[in-house]
Amino acid sequence: MTIQPSDKPLLEWAGDSLAIGLFEDAVELTGELATLDEKFSGVLKELIAEEEFKGKANSTIFTRVNPGSPVRKLILVGLGKPDELKLDTLRRAAAAVARVAKKQKSKILGFSLPLWNNDPAASAQAIAEGVELALYQDIRFKSEPEDKGSQIETVDLLGFGGQEAAITRANQIVSGVNLARELVAAPANAVTPITLAETAQAIASEYGLQVEILEREDCEKLGMGAFLGVAQASELPPKFIHLTYKPEGTPKKKLAIIGKGVTFDSGGLNIKGAGSGIETMKIDMGGAAATLGAAKAIAQIKPDVEVHFISAVAENMISGRAMHPGDILTASNGKTIEVNNTDAEGRLTLADALVFADKLGLDAIVDLATLTGANVIALGEDIAGLYTPDDAVASQLEKAAQTSGEKIWRMPMEEKYFEGLKSGIADMKNTGPRPGGSITAALFLKQFVKDTPWAHLDIAGPVWTDKENGYNSSGATGYGVRTLVNWVEGSGE
């Protein structure tokens, strides 16, 4: 599929389907649209009246145009209220149109959508992202594709002439999102610590990044007892991934993105029981997937910021070598942890990854992880929790998320809640009381960052969706990649 800018006038465009955006309660046809309606014998006005189309955000209607017309079908998409137009409005509208056009077997699709904030580049990028994200299909594990119909081949963005660079940037970002989707969606017998490390090496080879894969012996030398405690029961070796992107010249900032990389989580000896969703625990490396997806995108975009992409990757399994409830682990910063629940393993892997990153002399660290069910209870399935003591980093991430359309909400770092993590025989336990569980998890992570501004994103909810949601089909969403890319680029300004 080719998405391309076009200066062709709306009245002269020809193709299978022409999509037109209309604002809520402003669906009167004036100017160019009135002329277009006359050209098509009043079919637009008739369609709006018959379907009682109000222009509500993401609503769509369509109709066939008279035979012999240069346009086979017209699609109307609602944009909501004019004063509420956002980049994500355009992204979601484009996704809604793309799905309709595909079902209508359109090969050539044209878009006539408004500018956001008089910014043609950002608007074109959002529209292109919406189309590409909505039409993504993962059929790797199907013996043959279910959808054998015609596919959209060409998408023209009318009125966006000269925005080739914006569309290219959309392609680069979506390539990272789709990598993250594929990693999260793949089963645990396909994405293992070994294959995830191979993916990191492939990204490094293709895009010129530096790569370091630490083996178990390397991690032992660094004293990564928390990470290795989680890994010790698995037949598969742990892999500590460290990818580095360095721009030409002196970087404006040095950052790290750390992703939780538990490729399957059985719960360990505190095994996940019936109704626990154990069969979905292939998604527990969603943070690592977003980290590698961001690495792929950033390596193509080439911002003037140095970025370290880090993940301590392992399975959390059960065997005679498994860590026991009650064991004490020593992390690489010397802090001791009483393991009172082997199913709170992600924070143990992140602990050593954070210590590793904290020693790199960075300006900021962001980790993201499918860390707690408590965050899903607090914020639902669409919103990630943002936990940080640093207002500047929080503001940067909130701005980045708003541009990307990915939802986050800043949560409190209530220091007194750390009392619930105190241990009588170690520096801390790995879980606290049930109330405020996502907050105590973040406070646990905070113990492993000494000097660097840091934020934690709990993405347990939005990493997966069970239903079509905006530009996400059911399944893995690739959540976090777009926000991380925006955060990195914004840090260089």
C-alpha positions as CSV (number, residue, x, y, z in Angstrom):
1,M,0.0,0.0,0.0
2,T,1.3,3.5,-1.0
3,I,0.2,6.6,1.0
4,Q,1.0,9.7,-0.9
5,P,0.3,13.5,-0.7
6,S,-1.7,15.0,-3.5
7,D,-2.4,18.6,-4.8
8,K,-5.1,17.4,-7.0
9,P,-8.3,19.4,-6.5
10,L,-11.1,17.6,-4.7
11,L,-13.4,18.1,-7.7
12,E,-10.9,16.5,-10.1
13,W,-9.9,13.4,-8.0
14,A,-10.8,10.0,-9.4
15,G,-10.7,6.6,-7.7
16,D,-12.7,3.9,-5.9
17,S,-13.6,5.7,-2.7
18,L,-13.5,9.4,-1.7
19,A,-13.6,10.1,2.1
20,I,-14.8,13.5,3.3
21,G,-14.6,14.6,6.9
22,L,-17.5,16.7,8.4
23,F,-17.7,18.3,11.8
24,E,-20.6,17.6,14.2
25,D,-23.7,19.8,13.7
26,A,-21.9,21.4,10.8
27,V,-22.9,19.0,8.0
28,E,-24.3,21.6,5.7
29,L,-22.6,21.4,2.3
30,T,-21.1,24.7,1.2
31,G,-18.4,25.9,-1.1
32,E,-16.4,23.1,-2.7
33,L,-18.5,20.4,-1.1
34,A,-21.7,21.9,-2.5
35,T,-20.1,21.9,-6.0
36,L,-19.1,18.3,-5.5
37,D,-22.6,17.4,-4.5
38,E,-24.0,19.0,-7.6
39,K,-21.4,17.1,-9.7
40,F,-22.7,13.8,-8.2
41,S,-26.4,14.7,-8.6
42,G,-27.1,15.6,-5.0
43,V,-26.1,12.2,-3.6
44,L,-24.2,13.7,-0.6
45,K,-27.1,15.8,0.6
46,E,-29.4,12.9,0.1
47,L,-27.1,10.5,2.0
48,I,-26.8,12.9,5.0
49,A,-30.6,13.3,5.2
50,E,-31.5,9.6,4.8
51,E,-28.9,8.4,7.4
52,E,-29.5,11.4,9.7
53,F,-25.7,11.9,9.8
54,K,-24.7,14.3,12.5
55,G,-20.9,14.2,12.2
56,K,-20.2,12.6,15.5
57,A,-16.6,11.6,15.9
58,N,-15.6,8.4,14.1
59,S,-19.1,7.8,12.7
60,T,-19.1,6.7,9.0
61,I,-21.7,6.4,6.2
62,F,-21.1,5.6,2.6
63,T,-23.0,5.3,-0.7
64,R,-22.4,4.3,-4.3
65,V,-22.2,7.1,-6.9
66,N,-23.9,6.9,-10.2
67,P,-22.3,4.6,-12.8
68,G,-19.8,6.3,-15.0
69,S,-18.7,8.7,-12.2
70,P,-14.9,9.1,-11.7
71,V,-15.5,8.2,-8.0
72,R,-17.2,4.8,-7.3
73,K,-18.2,5.5,-3.7
74,L,-18.3,8.4,-1.2
75,I,-17.5,7.9,2.5
76,L,-18.4,10.5,5.1
77,V,-16.6,10.4,8.4
78,G,-17.6,12.4,11.5
79,L,-14.9,14.6,13.2
80,G,-16.8,15.7,16.3
81,K,-17.0,19.3,17.4
82,P,-14.7,21.7,15.6
83,D,-13.3,23.2,18.8
84,E,-12.4,19.7,20.0
85,L,-10.3,18.7,16.9
86,K,-7.1,16.9,17.9
87,L,-4.4,15.0,16.0
88,D,-6.0,11.8,17.3
89,T,-9.3,12.8,15.9
90,L,-7.7,12.7,12.4
91,R,-5.9,9.5,13.2
92,R,-9.1,7.7,14.4
93,A,-11.2,9.2,11.5
94,A,-8.6,7.9,9.0
95,A,-8.7,4.5,10.7
96,A,-12.5,4.3,10.5
97,V,-12.5,5.3,6.8
98,A,-9.8,2.7,6.0
99,R,-11.8,-0.1,7.5
100,V,-14.9,0.9,5.5
101,A,-13.0,1.3,2.3
102,K,-11.4,-2.1,2.7
103,K,-14.7,-3.8,3.3
104,Q,-16.0,-2.0,0.2
105,K,-13.1,-3.5,-1.8
106,S,-11.6,-0.1,-2.7
107,K,-8.2,-0.2,-4.2
108,I,-7.7,3.6,-4.6
109,L,-8.8,5.7,-1.6
110,G,-8.8,9.5,-1.4
111,F,-9.0,11.6,1.8
112,S,-10.3,15.1,2.2
113,L,-9.7,16.0,5.9
114,P,-9.1,19.3,7.6
115,L,-5.8,20.6,9.1
116,W,-5.2,20.3,12.8
117,N,-3.8,23.6,14.2
118,N,-2.8,24.8,10.7
119,D,-0.1,22.1,10.8
120,P,-0.1,20.1,7.5
121,A,2.9,17.9,8.5
122,A,1.5,16.7,11.8
123,S,-2.0,16.3,10.2
124,A,-0.7,14.3,7.3
125,Q,1.4,12.1,9.6
126,A,-1.7,11.4,11.9
127,I,-3.9,10.5,8.9
128,A,-1.2,8.1,7.5
129,E,-0.7,6.5,10.9
130,G,-4.4,5.9,11.3
131,V,-4.7,4.2,7.9
132,E,-1.6,2.0,8.4
133,L,-2.5,1.0,12.0
134,A,-6.1,0.1,11.1
135,L,-5.2,-2.0,8.1
136,Y,-2.4,-4.0,9.9
137,Q,-3.1,-7.8,9.9
138,D,-1.1,-10.4,11.7
139,I,-1.6,-13.7,9.9
140,R,1.8,-15.3,10.7
141,F,0.2,-18.2,12.5
142,K,-2.7,-18.9,10.1
143,S,-2.3,-21.7,7.6
144,E,-3.9,-19.5,5.0
145,P,-5.3,-15.9,5.3
146,E,-9.0,-15.5,6.2
147,D,-9.3,-12.3,4.3
148,K,-8.9,-13.0,0.6
149,G,-10.6,-9.9,-0.7
150,S,-9.0,-7.0,-2.5
151,Q,-6.7,-4.7,-0.6
152,I,-6.2,-0.9,-0.6
153,E,-3.3,-0.2,-2.9
154,T,-3.1,3.6,-3.0
155,V,-4.2,6.3,-0.6
156,D,-4.2,10.0,-1.7
157,L,-4.1,12.7,1.0
158,L,-5.8,15.6,-0.9
159,G,-4.5,19.0,0.0
160,F,-1.3,17.7,1.6
161,G,1.1,18.2,-1.3
162,G,4.7,18.4,-0.3
163,Q,4.2,16.3,2.9
164,E,6.2,13.3,1.8
165,A,8.5,13.6,4.8
166,A,5.5,13.5,7.2
167,I,4.2,10.3,5.6
168,T,7.7,8.8,5.7
169,R,7.9,9.5,9.4
170,A,4.5,7.9,9.9
171,N,5.7,4.8,8.0
172,Q,8.8,4.7,10.3
173,I,6.8,5.0,13.5
174,V,4.2,2.4,12.4
175,S,6.9,0.0,11.5
176,G,8.0,0.1,15.2
177,V,4.4,-0.2,16.4
178,N,3.8,-3.2,14.3
179,L,7.0,-4.9,15.4
180,A,5.8,-4.4,19.0
181,R,2.4,-5.8,18.1
182,E,4.0,-8.9,16.5
183,L,6.2,-9.5,19.5
184,V,3.4,-9.3,22.0
185,A,0.9,-11.3,19.9
186,A,3.4,-14.2,19.3
187,P,3.1,-17.2,21.6
188,A,5.8,-17.9,24.2
189,N,7.1,-20.8,22.2
190,A,7.9,-18.3,19.4
191,V,9.1,-15.3,21.4
192,T,11.6,-16.5,24.0
193,P,14.6,-14.8,25.6
194,I,16.7,-16.2,22.8
195,T,14.5,-15.0,19.9
196,L,13.9,-11.6,21.6
197,A,17.7,-11.1,21.8
198,E,18.0,-12.2,18.1
199,T,15.3,-9.5,17.3
200,A,17.4,-6.9,19.0
201,Q,20.5,-8.0,17.1
202,A,18.6,-7.9,13.8
203,I,17.5,-4.3,14.5
204,A,21.1,-3.4,15.3
205,S,22.3,-5.0,12.1
206,E,19.7,-3.4,9.8
207,Y,19.8,0.1,11.3
208,G,23.4,0.5,12.5
209,L,22.8,0.4,16.3
210,Q,25.3,-0.8,18.8
211,V,24.2,-4.0,20.5
212,E,25.3,-5.9,23.7
213,I,23.7,-9.1,24.8
214,L,24.7,-10.1,28.4
215,E,24.6,-13.8,29.1
216,R,23.9,-15.4,32.5
217,E,27.6,-15.4,33.4
218,D,27.9,-11.7,32.5
219,C,24.9,-10.9,34.7
220,E,26.3,-12.9,37.6
221,K,29.5,-10.8,37.4
222,L,27.4,-7.7,37.6
223,G,25.6,-9.0,40.7
224,M,22.2,-9.1,39.0
225,G,20.7,-11.4,41.7
226,A,17.1,-10.0,41.4
227,F,16.9,-10.6,37.6
228,L,18.7,-14.0,37.8
229,G,16.4,-15.1,40.6
230,V,13.4,-14.8,38.2
231,A,15.3,-16.6,35.4
232,Q,16.7,-19.5,37.4
233,A,13.8,-21.9,37.0
234,S,13.6,-21.8,33.2
235,E,15.3,-24.2,30.8
236,L,15.9,-21.2,28.5
237,P,18.8,-18.9,29.3
238,P,18.2,-15.3,30.3
239,K,19.3,-12.5,28.0
240,F,20.1,-8.9,29.0
241,I,19.6,-6.7,26.0
242,H,21.3,-3.4,25.6
243,L,20.8,-1.6,22.3
244,T,22.3,1.9,21.8
245,Y,21.4,4.5,19.2
246,K,23.9,7.3,18.8
247,P,23.4,10.3,16.5
248,E,26.1,11.9,14.5
249,G,27.8,14.6,16.4
250,T,27.2,15.5,20.1
251,P,23.8,14.3,21.4
252,K,21.6,16.9,23.0
253,K,20.5,14.4,25.6
254,K,21.2,10.9,26.7
255,L,18.2,8.8,27.6
256,A,17.2,5.2,28.4
257,I,14.1,3.2,27.7
258,I,13.7,0.0,29.7
259,G,11.1,-2.6,29.0
260,K,10.0,-5.5,31.1
261,G,10.8,-8.6,29.2
262,V,9.2,-11.6,30.9
263,T,8.4,-13.8,27.8
264,F,6.1,-16.0,29.8
265,D,4.9,-15.7,33.4
266,S,3.7,-18.8,35.1
267,G,3.7,-17.0,38.4
268,G,6.5,-19.2,39.6
269,L,5.8,-21.3,42.7
270,N,3.0,-18.8,43.5
271,I,1.5,-20.2,40.3
272,K,-1.3,-18.4,38.6
273,G,-4.5,-20.3,39.2
274,A,-7.8,-20.7,37.4
275,G,-9.2,-17.5,36.1
276,S,-5.8,-15.8,36.4
277,G,-5.4,-15.3,32.7
278,I,-2.2,-17.5,32.7
279,E,-2.9,-18.4,29.0
280,T,-2.4,-14.7,28.1
281,M,0.9,-14.3,29.8
282,K,2.8,-14.2,26.5
283,I,2.0,-10.5,26.7
284,D,4.2,-10.0,29.8
285,M,7.0,-8.8,27.6
286,G,4.9,-5.9,26.3
287,G,7.4,-3.4,27.8
288,A,10.3,-5.0,26.0
289,A,8.3,-5.2,22.8
290,A,7.6,-1.4,23.0
291,T,11.3,-0.8,23.7
292,L,12.4,-2.7,20.6
293,G,9.6,-1.1,18.5
294,A,10.8,2.3,19.6
295,A,14.4,1.3,18.8
296,K,13.4,0.4,15.3
297,A,11.5,3.7,14.8
298,I,14.1,5.9,16.3
299,A,16.9,4.3,14.4
300,Q,15.1,5.3,11.2
301,I,14.1,8.8,12.3
302,K,17.6,9.6,13.6
303,P,16.9,12.3,16.3
304,D,19.9,14.1,17.8
305,V,19.5,12.3,21.1
306,E,21.4,9.2,22.3
307,V,19.1,6.5,23.4
308,H,19.8,3.2,25.3
309,F,17.2,0.5,24.9
310,I,17.4,-2.1,27.7
311,S,15.5,-5.2,28.7
312,A,16.3,-8.0,31.2
313,V,14.6,-10.9,29.4
314,A,13.6,-14.2,31.0
315,E,10.8,-16.6,31.6
316,N,9.2,-17.0,35.1
317,M,8.8,-20.7,35.3
318,I,8.6,-23.6,37.8
319,S,11.2,-26.3,38.4
320,G,13.4,-27.7,41.1
321,R,15.6,-24.6,40.6
322,A,12.8,-22.1,41.1
323,M,13.1,-19.3,43.6
324,H,11.0,-20.0,46.7
325,P,8.6,-17.6,48.5
326,G,10.7,-16.4,51.3
327,D,14.0,-16.4,49.4
328,I,16.2,-13.3,49.7
329,L,17.8,-11.9,46.5
330,T,20.5,-9.3,46.2
331,A,20.2,-6.8,43.4
332,S,23.2,-5.3,41.6
333,N,23.1,-2.2,43.8
334,G,23.5,-4.3,46.9
335,K,19.9,-4.0,48.1
336,T,18.3,-7.1,49.4
337,I,14.8,-8.3,48.6
338,E,12.6,-10.8,50.4
339,V,10.5,-12.6,47.8
340,N,7.1,-12.9,49.4
341,N,5.4,-13.6,46.1
342,T,7.2,-15.2,43.1
343,D,4.4,-13.8,40.8
344,A,5.7,-10.2,41.4
345,E,8.7,-11.0,39.2
346,G,8.6,-8.1,36.7
347,R,9.8,-5.6,39.3
348,L,12.7,-7.9,40.1
349,T,13.9,-8.0,36.5
350,L,13.4,-4.2,36.2
351,A,15.4,-3.6,39.4
352,D,18.7,-4.7,37.9
353,A,17.9,-3.1,34.6
354,L,17.4,0.2,36.3
355,V,20.6,-0.1,38.2
356,F,22.4,-0.8,35.0
357,A,20.9,2.3,33.2
358,D,21.5,4.5,36.2
359,K,25.2,4.0,35.9
360,L,25.3,5.2,32.2
361,G,25.3,8.9,33.0
362,L,21.9,9.7,31.5
363,D,19.6,12.7,31.5
364,A,16.4,10.6,32.1
365,I,15.1,7.0,32.2
366,V,11.7,5.7,31.4
367,D,10.7,2.1,32.1
368,L,7.5,0.6,30.9
369,A,6.0,-2.7,32.0
370,T,2.9,-4.8,32.2
371,L,3.5,-4.6,36.0
372,T,0.3,-4.7,38.0
373,G,-3.4,-5.7,37.8
374,A,-3.9,-3.0,40.4
375,N,-3.2,-0.4,37.7
376,V,-5.9,-1.9,35.5
377,I,-8.4,-1.7,38.4
378,A,-7.5,1.9,39.0
379,L,-7.4,3.2,35.4
380,G,-9.2,0.6,33.2
381,E,-7.9,-1.1,30.1
382,D,-7.2,2.0,28.0
383,I,-5.0,4.1,30.2
384,A,-1.4,3.6,31.4
385,G,-0.3,4.8,34.8
386,L,2.5,7.3,35.0
387,Y,4.6,7.2,38.2
388,T,7.4,9.6,38.8
389,P,8.8,12.0,41.4
390,D,10.0,14.2,38.6
391,D,7.6,16.9,37.3
392,A,9.7,17.7,34.3
393,V,9.8,14.1,33.0
394,A,6.1,13.7,33.8
395,S,5.3,16.8,31.7
396,Q,7.4,15.6,28.8
397,L,5.6,12.2,28.8
398,E,2.2,13.7,29.1
399,K,2.8,16.0,26.1
400,A,4.3,13.1,24.1
401,A,1.3,10.9,24.9
402,Q,-1.2,13.6,23.9
403,T,0.4,13.9,20.5
404,S,0.5,10.2,20.0
405,G,-3.1,9.6,21.1
406,E,-1.9,7.1,23.7
407,K,-3.6,7.7,27.1
408,I,-1.6,8.0,30.3
409,W,-2.6,9.4,33.7
410,R,-0.1,10.5,36.4
411,M,-0.6,8.6,39.7
412,P,0.7,9.6,43.1
413,M,4.0,8.4,44.5
414,E,2.8,8.2,48.1
415,E,6.1,7.6,50.0
416,K,4.5,6.4,53.2
417,Y,3.1,3.4,51.3
418,F,6.7,2.1,51.2
419,E,6.1,1.1,54.8
420,G,4.1,-1.9,53.4
421,L,7.2,-3.1,51.6
422,K,9.5,-3.2,54.6
423,S,10.9,-6.6,55.6
424,G,12.1,-7.8,59.0
425,I,15.1,-9.7,57.5
426,A,15.9,-7.8,54.2
427,D,15.9,-4.3,52.9
428,M,12.4,-4.7,51.4
429,K,9.8,-7.2,50.2
430,N,8.8,-7.5,46.6
431,T,5.1,-6.9,47.3
432,G,3.1,-4.9,49.8
433,P,-0.5,-4.8,50.9
434,R,-3.2,-5.1,48.3
435,P,-4.4,-1.5,48.6
436,G,-2.3,0.8,46.4
437,G,-0.6,-2.1,44.7
438,S,0.5,-0.2,41.6
439,I,1.9,2.6,43.8
440,T,3.9,0.3,46.0
441,A,5.3,-1.4,42.8
442,A,6.5,2.0,41.5
443,L,8.0,2.8,45.0
444,F,9.8,-0.5,44.8
445,L,11.3,0.4,41.4
446,K,12.4,3.8,42.8
447,Q,14.8,2.1,45.2
448,F,17.0,1.1,42.2
449,V,17.4,4.6,40.7
450,K,20.0,6.7,42.5
451,D,20.8,9.8,40.4
452,T,18.8,9.9,37.2
453,P,15.4,11.5,36.6
454,W,13.1,8.5,36.2
455,A,9.5,7.6,35.3
456,H,7.6,4.3,35.2
457,L,4.7,3.5,32.9
458,D,2.4,0.7,34.0
459,I,1.0,-0.5,30.6
460,A,-0.8,-3.7,31.9
461,G,-4.2,-2.4,30.5
462,P,-3.6,-0.9,27.1
463,V,-1.0,-3.4,25.8
464,W,-3.8,-5.6,24.6
465,T,-7.4,-5.1,23.6
466,D,-10.2,-7.7,23.2
467,K,-12.2,-5.6,20.8
468,E,-11.6,-3.2,17.9
469,N,-10.6,0.0,19.4
470,G,-9.9,3.1,17.4
471,Y,-7.0,2.2,15.1
472,N,-6.3,-1.0,17.0
473,S,-7.9,-4.3,15.9
474,S,-8.4,-6.8,18.7
475,G,-5.1,-8.2,20.1
476,A,-1.8,-6.6,20.7
477,T,-1.8,-2.8,20.4
478,G,1.9,-1.9,20.2
479,Y,1.1,0.6,23.0
480,G,3.9,2.9,24.1
481,V,6.0,3.1,20.9
482,R,4.5,6.3,19.6
483,T,4.7,8.0,23.0
484,L,8.3,7.0,23.4
485,V,9.3,8.2,20.0
486,N,7.7,11.6,20.7
487,W,9.3,11.8,24.1
488,V,12.8,11.1,22.7
489,E,12.3,13.7,19.9
490,G,10.9,16.3,22.3
491,S,13.9,15.8,24.6
492,G,16.2,17.0,21.8
493,E,14.4,20.3,21.4
